[in-house]
Amino acid sequence: MLNNNSVIGFIGTGVMGKSMANHLLEAGYKVLVYNRTPSRTKELREKGAILKDTIADLSIESDVIITMVGYPREVEQIYLDEQGILDHAKEGTYLIDMTTSSPILAQKFFEEAEKKGLHALDAPVSGGDIGAREANLTIMVGGEEEDFNIVYPILKLMGTNIVLQGKAGAGQHTKMCNQIAIASNMIGVCEAMVYAEEAGLNPETVLKSIGAGAAGSWSLSNLAPRMINGDFEPGFYIKHFIKDMKIALECAREMNLDTPGLKLAKSLYDELENKGEENSGTQALFKLLGKKLSKA
């Protein structure tokens, strides 16, 4: 059973992971951190986190291990390589992958973890850098109910909407639903802001009306203001959104589903990536659509 003396290992201290790990520190947990770029752990170390040189070293000492990295291939390496988590975590450790990754991979690492007496959950999140910073992420969980109930107090330190969706992989499938909904919505949000500017309206005033009506959405409320102000810094990287859409398209094909809105959104973001915008935030779609609409 976990308690306040439990040691939490956190792997991946990027835009979102840094804030998430910080909430664990503020709650009084001993937090071990690992990042391929150690300098990205500097702020956390200044607040008491302990840097570990290898994933193996972190795994050996942790009661709970949380991973928040960029791509499925990284998840696979972190968990399944010889120097990875599964070969070094002690029996009974709780493993929580909060990366948006493949449902099939989530099921695979659950099965491999179970063989070693480890408790694995897939728990991708939504809410971007703002949600991570304010500890109000939506967390979608797949795994065993007993394991979910045990780690829930830890998840609660990072999010406010935390739902067990089903068995292993269910959290990742739910995140795909989330990304499919966002993909088409982002096109609409960007087009609306471009239209407002072209019509000679004040986009900020427009937001006061449409943000409170039927058109309201998280993206409209949180990302449209960034577009208007020319702020394209990443709360969520374009390169990671493309990765998510690719996974969703692959899963949809396996289920014989056609997702035309998702296909269109990915093609637009692929174009942005080709223009060198892969490290911009998803709101940078505004720049591409603005150019397209002004040429039409």
Secondary structure, DSSP 8 states (H G I E B T S, - for coil): ---TT-EEEEE--STTHHHHHHHHHHTT-EEEEE-SSGGGGHHHHHTT-EE-SSHHHHHHH-SEEEE--S-HHHHHHHHHSTTSSTTTS-TT-EEEE-S---HHHHHHHHHHHHHTT-EEEE--EESHHHHHHHT-EEEEEES-HHHHHHHHHHHTTTEEEEEEEESTTHHHHHHHHHHHHHHHHHHHHHHHHHHHHHTT--HHHHHHHHTTSTT--HHHHHTHHHHHTT----SSBHHHHHHHHHHHHHHHHHTT---HHHHHHHHHHHHHHHTT-TTSBGGGHHHHHHHHHHH-
